[in-house]
């Protein structure tokens, strides 16, 4: 059975809605990619104030991505139903295979673009995580070193008895000569 003109028009409207959503997602993911790249620079420069601002921006972008993703699932589900693809688990590549050539190709391009951006995000995010872990290890090591310096240490007192040194390095100068 050949699709009617009205069916094709409805499919095109559903495709256009999905394509608009995917276009917005690509833009937002690219913005997130820039924020994550900037995060690395801020982490390396140890600029806490800028890191806080960067994190706020990143959180706002992630919220936008979540809302776009919910809409994308709806659009993909509706288009999958219209073209005879799996509407329970709509996949862009499956939907693309059921569409005419220009629309199908456009979905494949969106899919590969998003896949590439998300892979880059994962790589940079992993690198940032490693950087943060290394910084935390350095800070933890420094704190332990400082604690060790400030802790009371046993020393020998008069007549060879073991005594604990004062907490604040007060015994560096002794009244006894």
PyMOL CGO cylinders between C-alpha atoms (Angstrom):
from pymol import cmd
from pymol.cgo import CYLINDER

trace = [
    CYLINDER, 0.00, 0.00, 0.00, 1.44, 3.32, -1.08, 0.3, 1, 1, 1, 1, 1, 1,
    CYLINDER, 1.44, 3.32, -1.08, 1.36, 6.20, 1.45, 0.3, 1, 1, 1, 1, 1, 1,
    CYLINDER, 1.36, 6.20, 1.45, -1.11, 8.97, 0.74, 0.3, 1, 1, 1, 1, 1, 1,
    CYLINDER, -1.11, 8.97, 0.74, -0.12, 12.60, 0.34, 0.3, 1, 1, 1, 1, 1, 1,
    CYLINDER, -0.12, 12.60, 0.34, -1.61, 13.37, 3.76, 0.3, 1, 1, 1, 1, 1, 1,
    CYLINDER, -1.61, 13.37, 3.76, 0.44, 10.56, 5.36, 0.3, 1, 1, 1, 1, 1, 1,
    CYLINDER, 0.44, 10.56, 5.36, 3.60, 11.89, 3.72, 0.3, 1, 1, 1, 1, 1, 1,
    CYLINDER, 3.60, 11.89, 3.72, 2.78, 15.40, 4.92, 0.3, 1, 1, 1, 1, 1, 1,
    CYLINDER, 2.78, 15.40, 4.92, 2.25, 14.14, 8.48, 0.3, 1, 1, 1, 1, 1, 1,
    CYLINDER, 2.25, 14.14, 8.48, 5.50, 12.18, 8.32, 0.3, 1, 1, 1, 1, 1, 1,
    CYLINDER, 5.50, 12.18, 8.32, 7.29, 15.29, 7.09, 0.3, 1, 1, 1, 1, 1, 1,
    CYLINDER, 7.29, 15.29, 7.09, 5.88, 17.36, 9.96, 0.3, 1, 1, 1, 1, 1, 1,
    CYLINDER, 5.88, 17.36, 9.96, 6.96, 14.70, 12.46, 0.3, 1, 1, 1, 1, 1, 1,
    CYLINDER, 6.96, 14.70, 12.46, 10.39, 14.55, 10.83, 0.3, 1, 1, 1, 1, 1, 1,
    CYLINDER, 10.39, 14.55, 10.83, 10.73, 18.34, 10.89, 0.3, 1, 1, 1, 1, 1, 1,
    CYLINDER, 10.73, 18.34, 10.89, 9.89, 18.44, 14.61, 0.3, 1, 1, 1, 1, 1, 1,
    CYLINDER, 9.89, 18.44, 14.61, 12.48, 15.72, 15.33, 0.3, 1, 1, 1, 1, 1, 1,
    CYLINDER, 12.48, 15.72, 15.33, 15.08, 17.39, 13.10, 0.3, 1, 1, 1, 1, 1, 1,
    CYLINDER, 15.08, 17.39, 13.10, 14.56, 20.77, 14.83, 0.3, 1, 1, 1, 1, 1, 1,
    CYLINDER, 14.56, 20.77, 14.83, 14.99, 19.10, 18.21, 0.3, 1, 1, 1, 1, 1, 1,
    CYLINDER, 14.99, 19.10, 18.21, 18.14, 17.29, 17.09, 0.3, 1, 1, 1, 1, 1, 1,
    CYLINDER, 18.14, 17.29, 17.09, 19.53, 20.51, 15.67, 0.3, 1, 1, 1, 1, 1, 1,
    CYLINDER, 19.53, 20.51, 15.67, 18.97, 22.20, 19.04, 0.3, 1, 1, 1, 1, 1, 1,
    CYLINDER, 18.97, 22.20, 19.04, 20.58, 19.26, 20.81, 0.3, 1, 1, 1, 1, 1, 1,
    CYLINDER, 20.58, 19.26, 20.81, 23.67, 19.49, 18.62, 0.3, 1, 1, 1, 1, 1, 1,
    CYLINDER, 23.67, 19.49, 18.62, 23.98, 23.18, 19.47, 0.3, 1, 1, 1, 1, 1, 1,
    CYLINDER, 23.98, 23.18, 19.47, 23.53, 22.59, 23.20, 0.3, 1, 1, 1, 1, 1, 1,
    CYLINDER, 23.53, 22.59, 23.20, 25.97, 19.66, 23.23, 0.3, 1, 1, 1, 1, 1, 1,
    CYLINDER, 25.97, 19.66, 23.23, 28.54, 21.81, 21.43, 0.3, 1, 1, 1, 1, 1, 1,
    CYLINDER, 28.54, 21.81, 21.43, 28.05, 24.49, 24.09, 0.3, 1, 1, 1, 1, 1, 1,
    CYLINDER, 28.05, 24.49, 24.09, 28.57, 21.81, 26.75, 0.3, 1, 1, 1, 1, 1, 1,
    CYLINDER, 28.57, 21.81, 26.75, 31.73, 20.68, 24.97, 0.3, 1, 1, 1, 1, 1, 1,
    CYLINDER, 31.73, 20.68, 24.97, 33.09, 24.24, 25.16, 0.3, 1, 1, 1, 1, 1, 1,
    CYLINDER, 33.09, 24.24, 25.16, 32.21, 24.47, 28.87, 0.3, 1, 1, 1, 1, 1, 1,
    CYLINDER, 32.21, 24.47, 28.87, 33.94, 21.16, 29.60, 0.3, 1, 1, 1, 1, 1, 1,
    CYLINDER, 33.94, 21.16, 29.60, 37.03, 22.30, 27.68, 0.3, 1, 1, 1, 1, 1, 1,
    CYLINDER, 37.03, 22.30, 27.68, 37.04, 25.55, 29.64, 0.3, 1, 1, 1, 1, 1, 1,
    CYLINDER, 37.04, 25.55, 29.64, 36.64, 23.55, 32.83, 0.3, 1, 1, 1, 1, 1, 1,
    CYLINDER, 36.64, 23.55, 32.83, 39.98, 21.89, 32.14, 0.3, 1, 1, 1, 1, 1, 1,
    CYLINDER, 39.98, 21.89, 32.14, 41.70, 25.25, 31.75, 0.3, 1, 1, 1, 1, 1, 1,
    CYLINDER, 41.70, 25.25, 31.75, 40.10, 26.53, 34.96, 0.3, 1, 1, 1, 1, 1, 1,
    CYLINDER, 40.10, 26.53, 34.96, 41.09, 23.37, 36.84, 0.3, 1, 1, 1, 1, 1, 1,
    CYLINDER, 41.09, 23.37, 36.84, 44.69, 23.65, 35.69, 0.3, 1, 1, 1, 1, 1, 1,
    CYLINDER, 44.69, 23.65, 35.69, 44.81, 27.32, 36.73, 0.3, 1, 1, 1, 1, 1, 1,
    CYLINDER, 44.81, 27.32, 36.73, 43.13, 26.45, 40.07, 0.3, 1, 1, 1, 1, 1, 1,
    CYLINDER, 43.13, 26.45, 40.07, 40.68, 29.34, 39.75, 0.3, 1, 1, 1, 1, 1, 1,
    CYLINDER, 40.68, 29.34, 39.75, 37.98, 28.35, 42.22, 0.3, 1, 1, 1, 1, 1, 1,
    CYLINDER, 37.98, 28.35, 42.22, 35.64, 31.28, 41.52, 0.3, 1, 1, 1, 1, 1, 1,
    CYLINDER, 35.64, 31.28, 41.52, 35.70, 30.62, 37.77, 0.3, 1, 1, 1, 1, 1, 1,
    CYLINDER, 35.70, 30.62, 37.77, 35.25, 26.89, 38.41, 0.3, 1, 1, 1, 1, 1, 1,
    CYLINDER, 35.25, 26.89, 38.41, 32.08, 27.62, 40.38, 0.3, 1, 1, 1, 1, 1, 1,
    CYLINDER, 32.08, 27.62, 40.38, 30.74, 29.80, 37.55, 0.3, 1, 1, 1, 1, 1, 1,
    CYLINDER, 30.74, 29.80, 37.55, 31.68, 27.16, 34.99, 0.3, 1, 1, 1, 1, 1, 1,
    CYLINDER, 31.68, 27.16, 34.99, 29.87, 24.50, 37.03, 0.3, 1, 1, 1, 1, 1, 1,
    CYLINDER, 29.87, 24.50, 37.03, 26.71, 26.64, 37.18, 0.3, 1, 1, 1, 1, 1, 1,
    CYLINDER, 26.71, 26.64, 37.18, 26.81, 27.06, 33.41, 0.3, 1, 1, 1, 1, 1, 1,
    CYLINDER, 26.81, 27.06, 33.41, 27.37, 23.33, 32.95, 0.3, 1, 1, 1, 1, 1, 1,
    CYLINDER, 27.37, 23.33, 32.95, 24.44, 22.49, 35.21, 0.3, 1, 1, 1, 1, 1, 1,
    CYLINDER, 24.44, 22.49, 35.21, 22.13, 24.83, 33.27, 0.3, 1, 1, 1, 1, 1, 1,
    CYLINDER, 22.13, 24.83, 33.27, 23.20, 23.20, 29.99, 0.3, 1, 1, 1, 1, 1, 1,
    CYLINDER, 23.20, 23.20, 29.99, 22.61, 19.72, 31.40, 0.3, 1, 1, 1, 1, 1, 1,
    CYLINDER, 22.61, 19.72, 31.40, 19.09, 20.72, 32.44, 0.3, 1, 1, 1, 1, 1, 1,
    CYLINDER, 19.09, 20.72, 32.44, 18.45, 22.00, 28.91, 0.3, 1, 1, 1, 1, 1, 1,
    CYLINDER, 18.45, 22.00, 28.91, 19.80, 18.73, 27.46, 0.3, 1, 1, 1, 1, 1, 1,
    CYLINDER, 19.80, 18.73, 27.46, 17.48, 16.69, 29.68, 0.3, 1, 1, 1, 1, 1, 1,
    CYLINDER, 17.48, 16.69, 29.68, 14.41, 18.65, 28.53, 0.3, 1, 1, 1, 1, 1, 1,
    CYLINDER, 14.41, 18.65, 28.53, 15.44, 18.39, 24.87, 0.3, 1, 1, 1, 1, 1, 1,
    CYLINDER, 15.44, 18.39, 24.87, 16.02, 14.67, 25.31, 0.3, 1, 1, 1, 1, 1, 1,
    CYLINDER, 16.02, 14.67, 25.31, 12.53, 14.11, 26.69, 0.3, 1, 1, 1, 1, 1, 1,
    CYLINDER, 12.53, 14.11, 26.69, 11.09, 15.95, 23.69, 0.3, 1, 1, 1, 1, 1, 1,
    CYLINDER, 11.09, 15.95, 23.69, 13.38, 14.02, 21.31, 0.3, 1, 1, 1, 1, 1, 1,
    CYLINDER, 13.38, 14.02, 21.31, 12.10, 10.70, 22.62, 0.3, 1, 1, 1, 1, 1, 1,
    CYLINDER, 12.10, 10.70, 22.62, 8.52, 11.83, 22.02, 0.3, 1, 1, 1, 1, 1, 1,
    CYLINDER, 8.52, 11.83, 22.02, 9.27, 13.08, 18.50, 0.3, 1, 1, 1, 1, 1, 1,
    CYLINDER, 9.27, 13.08, 18.50, 11.20, 9.91, 17.67, 0.3, 1, 1, 1, 1, 1, 1,
    CYLINDER, 11.20, 9.91, 17.67, 8.42, 7.72, 19.03, 0.3, 1, 1, 1, 1, 1, 1,
    CYLINDER, 8.42, 7.72, 19.03, 5.78, 9.55, 16.96, 0.3, 1, 1, 1, 1, 1, 1,
    CYLINDER, 5.78, 9.55, 16.96, 7.88, 9.41, 13.79, 0.3, 1, 1, 1, 1, 1, 1,
    CYLINDER, 7.88, 9.41, 13.79, 8.72, 5.73, 14.39, 0.3, 1, 1, 1, 1, 1, 1,
    CYLINDER, 8.72, 5.73, 14.39, 5.00, 4.97, 14.60, 0.3, 1, 1, 1, 1, 1, 1,
    CYLINDER, 5.00, 4.97, 14.60, 4.35, 6.89, 11.39, 0.3, 1, 1, 1, 1, 1, 1,
    CYLINDER, 4.35, 6.89, 11.39, 7.07, 5.10, 9.39, 0.3, 1, 1, 1, 1, 1, 1,
    CYLINDER, 7.07, 5.10, 9.39, 6.64, 1.63, 10.88, 0.3, 1, 1, 1, 1, 1, 1,
    CYLINDER, 6.64, 1.63, 10.88, 9.77, 1.50, 13.04, 0.3, 1, 1, 1, 1, 1, 1,
    CYLINDER, 9.77, 1.50, 13.04, 10.00, 0.30, 16.66, 0.3, 1, 1, 1, 1, 1, 1,
    CYLINDER, 10.00, 0.30, 16.66, 8.14, 2.95, 18.67, 0.3, 1, 1, 1, 1, 1, 1,
    CYLINDER, 8.14, 2.95, 18.67, 8.93, 1.35, 22.05, 0.3, 1, 1, 1, 1, 1, 1,
    CYLINDER, 8.93, 1.35, 22.05, 12.68, 1.81, 21.61, 0.3, 1, 1, 1, 1, 1, 1,
    CYLINDER, 12.68, 1.81, 21.61, 12.95, 4.37, 18.79, 0.3, 1, 1, 1, 1, 1, 1,
    CYLINDER, 12.95, 4.37, 18.79, 16.42, 4.50, 17.23, 0.3, 1, 1, 1, 1, 1, 1,
    CYLINDER, 16.42, 4.50, 17.23, 17.46, 7.26, 14.86, 0.3, 1, 1, 1, 1, 1, 1,
    CYLINDER, 17.46, 7.26, 14.86, 19.26, 4.88, 12.51, 0.3, 1, 1, 1, 1, 1, 1,
    CYLINDER, 19.26, 4.88, 12.51, 16.27, 2.55, 12.26, 0.3, 1, 1, 1, 1, 1, 1,
    CYLINDER, 16.27, 2.55, 12.26, 13.93, 5.48, 11.62, 0.3, 1, 1, 1, 1, 1, 1,
    CYLINDER, 13.93, 5.48, 11.62, 16.41, 6.82, 9.04, 0.3, 1, 1, 1, 1, 1, 1,
    CYLINDER, 16.41, 6.82, 9.04, 16.33, 3.51, 7.18, 0.3, 1, 1, 1, 1, 1, 1,
    CYLINDER, 16.33, 3.51, 7.18, 12.53, 3.81, 6.81, 0.3, 1, 1, 1, 1, 1, 1,
    CYLINDER, 12.53, 3.81, 6.81, 12.60, 7.40, 5.51, 0.3, 1, 1, 1, 1, 1, 1,
    CYLINDER, 12.60, 7.40, 5.51, 13.23, 8.72, 2.02, 0.3, 1, 1, 1, 1, 1, 1,
    CYLINDER, 13.23, 8.72, 2.02, 16.82, 9.54, 1.10, 0.3, 1, 1, 1, 1, 1, 1,
    CYLINDER, 16.82, 9.54, 1.10, 17.34, 13.18, 2.09, 0.3, 1, 1, 1, 1, 1, 1,
    CYLINDER, 17.34, 13.18, 2.09, 15.50, 12.86, 5.41, 0.3, 1, 1, 1, 1, 1, 1,
    CYLINDER, 15.50, 12.86, 5.41, 17.11, 9.52, 6.22, 0.3, 1, 1, 1, 1, 1, 1,
    CYLINDER, 17.11, 9.52, 6.22, 20.55, 10.92, 5.46, 0.3, 1, 1, 1, 1, 1, 1,
    CYLINDER, 20.55, 10.92, 5.46, 19.88, 13.94, 7.62, 0.3, 1, 1, 1, 1, 1, 1,
    CYLINDER, 19.88, 13.94, 7.62, 18.98, 11.72, 10.60, 0.3, 1, 1, 1, 1, 1, 1,
    CYLINDER, 18.98, 11.72, 10.60, 22.17, 9.69, 10.04, 0.3, 1, 1, 1, 1, 1, 1,
    CYLINDER, 22.17, 9.69, 10.04, 24.20, 12.91, 10.06, 0.3, 1, 1, 1, 1, 1, 1,
    CYLINDER, 24.20, 12.91, 10.06, 22.52, 14.04, 13.31, 0.3, 1, 1, 1, 1, 1, 1,
    CYLINDER, 22.52, 14.04, 13.31, 23.21, 10.63, 14.83, 0.3, 1, 1, 1, 1, 1, 1,
    CYLINDER, 23.21, 10.63, 14.83, 26.89, 10.60, 13.91, 0.3, 1, 1, 1, 1, 1, 1,
    CYLINDER, 26.89, 10.60, 13.91, 27.37, 14.25, 14.94, 0.3, 1, 1, 1, 1, 1, 1,
    CYLINDER, 27.37, 14.25, 14.94, 25.82, 13.68, 18.35, 0.3, 1, 1, 1, 1, 1, 1,
    CYLINDER, 25.82, 13.68, 18.35, 27.74, 10.44, 18.78, 0.3, 1, 1, 1, 1, 1, 1,
    CYLINDER, 27.74, 10.44, 18.78, 31.03, 12.20, 18.01, 0.3, 1, 1, 1, 1, 1, 1,
    CYLINDER, 31.03, 12.20, 18.01, 30.32, 15.15, 20.33, 0.3, 1, 1, 1, 1, 1, 1,
    CYLINDER, 30.32, 15.15, 20.33, 29.27, 12.84, 23.17, 0.3, 1, 1, 1, 1, 1, 1,
    CYLINDER, 29.27, 12.84, 23.17, 32.43, 10.75, 22.73, 0.3, 1, 1, 1, 1, 1, 1,
    CYLINDER, 32.43, 10.75, 22.73, 34.58, 13.90, 22.90, 0.3, 1, 1, 1, 1, 1, 1,
    CYLINDER, 34.58, 13.90, 22.90, 32.66, 15.03, 25.99, 0.3, 1, 1, 1, 1, 1, 1,
    CYLINDER, 32.66, 15.03, 25.99, 33.32, 11.68, 27.64, 0.3, 1, 1, 1, 1, 1, 1,
    CYLINDER, 33.32, 11.68, 27.64, 37.04, 11.83, 26.83, 0.3, 1, 1, 1, 1, 1, 1,
    CYLINDER, 37.04, 11.83, 26.83, 37.49, 15.40, 28.08, 0.3, 1, 1, 1, 1, 1, 1,
    CYLINDER, 37.49, 15.40, 28.08, 35.36, 14.74, 31.15, 0.3, 1, 1, 1, 1, 1, 1,
    CYLINDER, 35.36, 14.74, 31.15, 37.47, 11.67, 31.99, 0.3, 1, 1, 1, 1, 1, 1,
    CYLINDER, 37.47, 11.67, 31.99, 40.63, 13.76, 31.59, 0.3, 1, 1, 1, 1, 1, 1,
    CYLINDER, 40.63, 13.76, 31.59, 39.14, 16.45, 33.87, 0.3, 1, 1, 1, 1, 1, 1,
    CYLINDER, 39.14, 16.45, 33.87, 38.21, 13.80, 36.42, 0.3, 1, 1, 1, 1, 1, 1,
    CYLINDER, 38.21, 13.80, 36.42, 41.78, 12.45, 36.40, 0.3, 1, 1, 1, 1, 1, 1,
    CYLINDER, 41.78, 12.45, 36.40, 43.07, 15.99, 36.88, 0.3, 1, 1, 1, 1, 1, 1,
    CYLINDER, 43.07, 15.99, 36.88, 40.75, 16.56, 39.86, 0.3, 1, 1, 1, 1, 1, 1,
    CYLINDER, 40.75, 16.56, 39.86, 41.73, 13.21, 41.42, 0.3, 1, 1, 1, 1, 1, 1,
    CYLINDER, 41.73, 13.21, 41.42, 45.43, 14.06, 41.09, 0.3, 1, 1, 1, 1, 1, 1,
    CYLINDER, 45.43, 14.06, 41.09, 44.84, 17.49, 42.65, 0.3, 1, 1, 1, 1, 1, 1,
    CYLINDER, 44.84, 17.49, 42.65, 42.91, 15.93, 45.54, 0.3, 1, 1, 1, 1, 1, 1,
    CYLINDER, 42.91, 15.93, 45.54, 45.72, 13.44, 46.13, 0.3, 1, 1, 1, 1, 1, 1,
    CYLINDER, 45.72, 13.44, 46.13, 48.22, 16.31, 46.25, 0.3, 1, 1, 1, 1, 1, 1,
    CYLINDER, 48.22, 16.31, 46.25, 46.05, 18.28, 48.66, 0.3, 1, 1, 1, 1, 1, 1,
    CYLINDER, 46.05, 18.28, 48.66, 45.47, 15.19, 50.83, 0.3, 1, 1, 1, 1, 1, 1,
    CYLINDER, 45.47, 15.19, 50.83, 49.22, 14.52, 50.89, 0.3, 1, 1, 1, 1, 1, 1,
    CYLINDER, 49.22, 14.52, 50.89, 49.94, 18.12, 51.88, 0.3, 1, 1, 1, 1, 1, 1,
    CYLINDER, 49.94, 18.12, 51.88, 47.33, 17.99, 54.65, 0.3, 1, 1, 1, 1, 1, 1,
    CYLINDER, 47.33, 17.99, 54.65, 48.80, 14.75, 56.00, 0.3, 1, 1, 1, 1, 1, 1,
    CYLINDER, 48.80, 14.75, 56.00, 52.27, 16.29, 55.90, 0.3, 1, 1, 1, 1, 1, 1,
    CYLINDER, 52.27, 16.29, 55.90, 51.07, 19.35, 57.80, 0.3, 1, 1, 1, 1, 1, 1,
    CYLINDER, 51.07, 19.35, 57.80, 49.30, 17.13, 60.34, 0.3, 1, 1, 1, 1, 1, 1,
    CYLINDER, 49.30, 17.13, 60.34, 52.50, 15.16, 60.81, 0.3, 1, 1, 1, 1, 1, 1,
    CYLINDER, 52.50, 15.16, 60.81, 54.45, 18.33, 61.41, 0.3, 1, 1, 1, 1, 1, 1,
    CYLINDER, 54.45, 18.33, 61.41, 51.96, 19.62, 63.99, 0.3, 1, 1, 1, 1, 1, 1,
    CYLINDER, 51.96, 19.62, 63.99, 51.53, 16.36, 65.91, 0.3, 1, 1, 1, 1, 1, 1,
    CYLINDER, 51.53, 16.36, 65.91, 53.36, 15.93, 69.18, 0.3, 1, 1, 1, 1, 1, 1,
    CYLINDER, 53.36, 15.93, 69.18, 56.57, 13.95, 68.79, 0.3, 1, 1, 1, 1, 1, 1,
    CYLINDER, 56.57, 13.95, 68.79, 58.30, 12.06, 71.56, 0.3, 1, 1, 1, 1, 1, 1,
    CYLINDER, 58.30, 12.06, 71.56, 61.73, 13.45, 72.52, 0.3, 1, 1, 1, 1, 1, 1,
    CYLINDER, 61.73, 13.45, 72.52, 64.17, 12.83, 75.32, 0.3, 1, 1, 1, 1, 1, 1,
    CYLINDER, 64.17, 12.83, 75.32, 63.84, 15.02, 78.39, 0.3, 1, 1, 1, 1, 1, 1,
    CYLINDER, 63.84, 15.02, 78.39, 65.90, 15.31, 81.54, 0.3, 1, 1, 1, 1, 1, 1,
    CYLINDER, 65.90, 15.31, 81.54, 67.47, 12.09, 82.80, 0.3, 1, 1, 1, 1, 1, 1,
    CYLINDER, 67.47, 12.09, 82.80, 66.72, 10.34, 79.49, 0.3, 1, 1, 1, 1, 1, 1,
    CYLINDER, 66.72, 10.34, 79.49, 62.95, 10.12, 80.03, 0.3, 1, 1, 1, 1, 1, 1,
    CYLINDER, 62.95, 10.12, 80.03, 60.76, 10.17, 76.93, 0.3, 1, 1, 1, 1, 1, 1,
    CYLINDER, 60.76, 10.17, 76.93, 58.47, 13.22, 76.81, 0.3, 1, 1, 1, 1, 1, 1,
    CYLINDER, 58.47, 13.22, 76.81, 55.97, 14.45, 74.22, 0.3, 1, 1, 1, 1, 1, 1,
    CYLINDER, 55.97, 14.45, 74.22, 56.83, 17.70, 72.50, 0.3, 1, 1, 1, 1, 1, 1,
    CYLINDER, 56.83, 17.70, 72.50, 54.45, 20.65, 72.70, 0.3, 1, 1, 1, 1, 1, 1,
    CYLINDER, 54.45, 20.65, 72.70, 51.77, 20.98, 69.99, 0.3, 1, 1, 1, 1, 1, 1,
    CYLINDER, 51.77, 20.98, 69.99, 52.80, 24.24, 68.39, 0.3, 1, 1, 1, 1, 1, 1,
    CYLINDER, 52.80, 24.24, 68.39, 56.52, 23.76, 68.12, 0.3, 1, 1, 1, 1, 1, 1,
    CYLINDER, 56.52, 23.76, 68.12, 56.90, 25.70, 71.38, 0.3, 1, 1, 1, 1, 1, 1,
    CYLINDER, 56.90, 25.70, 71.38, 59.89, 23.71, 72.47, 0.3, 1, 1, 1, 1, 1, 1,
    CYLINDER, 59.89, 23.71, 72.47, 62.06, 24.92, 69.66, 0.3, 1, 1, 1, 1, 1, 1,
    CYLINDER, 62.06, 24.92, 69.66, 63.56, 27.41, 72.10, 0.3, 1, 1, 1, 1, 1, 1,
    CYLINDER, 63.56, 27.41, 72.10, 64.30, 26.13, 75.56, 0.3, 1, 1, 1, 1, 1, 1,
    CYLINDER, 64.30, 26.13, 75.56, 64.83, 28.14, 78.71, 0.3, 1, 1, 1, 1, 1, 1,
    CYLINDER, 64.83, 28.14, 78.71, 67.15, 25.45, 80.02, 0.3, 1, 1, 1, 1, 1, 1,
    CYLINDER, 67.15, 25.45, 80.02, 70.75, 25.84, 79.04, 0.3, 1, 1, 1, 1, 1, 1,
]
cmd.load_cgo(trace, "trace")
